Amino acid sequence: QVQLVESGGGLVQAGGSLRLSCAASGSIFSINAMGWYRQTPGKERELVATISNGGNTNYADSVKGRFTISRDNTKNTVSLQINSLKPEDAAVYLCYAEVKRVSYRHYMAYWGRGAQVTVSS
């Protein structure tokens, strides 16, 4: 089994900052891409940022310059630094990882349960 657990969500004033973290654990052999998506009621899940195991990053246009994704391959963690929060950033933020489990041949996608980010104006 593989588990992804997010932490760091909460209520933040517009213009403020927040850091989300996600730790992957379980029978992990290796992790390929990791990332963050977000979802609000009635909307499709939206890609926020991804990072490869080599450190290459990709961001949604709406968060470029304000969000920074990073990872620690030794700890199987991925983080998202969120600055200059806007009301439209409020969402449940979900951690994502492509994991190859021990004794498995292929990578599979795993998701965390999500961390709520609420922005007050």
N, C-alpha and C positions, 0 to 999 in steps of 0.2 A: 504493500500500500504506500501511497504518497499523499502527504498532506501539505497544503499551503495555508499559512495563517498570516493574515494581515494585522497590523497594529498601527496606531497613530492617528486615526480619524478623530473628528470632533467638531466643535462649533468654533468658527473663526470669523472675525470681523472682515469685511471687504477691505482689500489692500494688505491683509495680513499674510502670514506664512504658516506652512504646515509641512510636516515630513511624515510620509507613509513608509512603512517597512513591511516586508513579506519574507517569511522564512519557509523554506521547503525542507521537509524531513521525510524519512521513511527509507524504503529500499531503493535508493537512488544510485545509479551507476554514473550517469552524466546528465547534464542539463544543457540544452541548446539555447534557444531564445527564451528570454523572460520579458515580462512587460506588465503594463497596467491598462485596463479598460475602465470605462465608467458607464453607469446606466442610471437613467431617471425614469420614473413611471411614465408609461405610454410611449417611450422612445426606444429605439434600437440600441444595443450595446455599441459603444463608441470607443475606437482605439485612441488611447492617450499617448502612450510611448512604449517603445520596445528597445531591447538591447540584446545584441548577440553575445555569445560566450567570448568573443574576441573584443567586445566593447563598442561595436558599431551601434549607433543609436538612430532612432527614427521617432519623430514627433508629429502629432496632429498639428495642423496649421494654427489652430485656435490656442495652443499652449506654448508654441515656440517662443523662446526668450523668457518664459516665466517658469516653466517646469524643467527639472533636470532629473534624468533617470541614471541610476548607478547600480552596480552589483558587486558582490563579493563572492567570487567563485569558491573560495576556501570555506565559506560558511553557507553556501547555497542561499544567499539572500539577495533581494533586490529592493531598492528604495526609490522613492519619488519625492524630491524636494519641490514643494509648490510655493511659489512666491506671487505677490501681487494678485491675491485671490479676487475673483469676480463672482457676483451672485450666480452667474451661469455655470460656474465650476461646481456648484453644489450637486452631489450625486453619490451613489454608492460606487466606490472604487474597488475593482476586482483585480487581484493579482493573477498572473498567468505564467505558466512555465511549460516548456516542451521537455519532457523527462524520459530518459531511457532507464527503465528499472533493471536491477540486477537480474540476469538470466533472461532478459527480454531482448528481442532483436530490433525493435523499432521504437522510435520516440512517440510518445503520446502526450496530448494536451491535458493539463490539469489546471483547475481553477480554485482560488480561495473563495470563502463565503462573502467577502466584501467588507469594506470599512466605510462607514457613513461620513461624508464631509458636508457640513452645513455652513453656509456663508450668510452672515447677517449684514444688512446694509445700513 
